[in-house]
Amino acid sequence: MEPKPTERLPAPGLHAAAGTLGLVLIAAFWLSTLGAELFGTPAQIAAVKTAIPYGLVLLVPALIAAGAGGARLAQHRRGPLVARKTRRMRIVAMNGLLILVPSALFLARKAAAQDFDAAFVVIQLAELVAGAANLMLLGANLRDGLAMRGLRPALR
């Protein structure tokens, strides 16, 4: 379905930039958390965990922009790559809303109080697993986005 000449299509570059920023921020949060947990002191863990909610101020709008831009771009496209990207973004959004954002806020509060109890550990593990899942899903969306632009072959 071709857009009408009067319809303005969103810039694919803006969608790609927002998605890439989201992927980079999630990777930075995840790697910082893992590094602090494995090699850091309690003060370093607290610093990482209390900084992440400030990063959400940039991450959440980036993912919203990427998702909205992708939905707008997908209005005029069909096919398995579009369907997979849409399905993945729904999972990313639910994962973020139900697990990652609440976990980040909970862990920041606990870390600021230096309260690294069993609840902290369990929620931290859940956050690492959910973060890894979002990294894989967003990475797959990046790969498929490049394939849709003809810059990389798609994996089946």
Buried (B, 14 or more C-beta within 10 A) or exposed (E): EEEEEEEEEBEBEEBBBBBBBBBEBBBEBBEBBBEBBEEBEEEBBBBBBBEBBEBBEEBBEBBEBBBEBBBBBBEEEEEEBBEBBBEBBEEBBEBBEEBBBEBBEBBBBBBEEEEBEEEBEEBBEBBBEBBEBBBEBBBBBBBBBBBBEEEEEBEE
